[in-house]
Amino acid sequence: MKTTITSLLLLISLLPSLYAQDKADEIMYKAYLSDADATPAWKKAIEMRKDALKANEKSTKAQFGVALAQFGLLGSTMRWQNEELFDEYYKETEENLEQIIEADKKWAEPYALLSATYGLKMGYSPLQGMFLGGKSGNLVEKAKKLNPNSPLVWKVYANSKYFTPEAFGGDLQEAIEAYEKCLALYEAKPETLRQNWMYLDALAFLGQAYMKNGDTGKAIVIYEKALAVEPEFGWIKYSLLPKAKSKVAK
């Protein structure tokens, strides 16, 4: 009886933190879908995740939640080419992920997210590739070995193969196969798809990879699948899908 009461009290104490994390997920999802600059929303999600971390300072999971929100903001700056905002949050994100890795060296996702963070840095500063390219590649390969069934790891690997020039190890076919594996792993656990902007992003980039590979029909199928999941996915609805259909019509 005493154990039951203790467990119940613990659950009650965690409810505000769980609510904050769920709310942060909703904010990030809407920020990803937004056609406007959603910087304030990403910042709000980061602060909410930090509040959840304060409530449980020893939780690496809560700390990773902060890093994921930070990464989302970094990625959003690419759309608006806001390098100043990127630089404002980059170092903090990198240090946060390094701390998580130091605390748990067998957790694959932080390695993958750090690899992806380096990838974004190279997007702004291609010359950084001489220093960060190898580090990024090693990190995602380590993540694959630690957890070959992580959809996030496969998404990062796919992005790496998609965006890296062929002369430096990029491979379009490998990227396509990795995106397909990522999506299959996400879809094997439907409960993970709610408000999952990473899943939508993987769908969008698989479609683009198909287009680049000359498989317009496959791209259209993927884009329509994404809109079935999220009808308000403006990037696909108003840009990617119309471009694919116009190519077929020619």
Beta strands, then each sheet from edge to edge (+ up, - down):
end
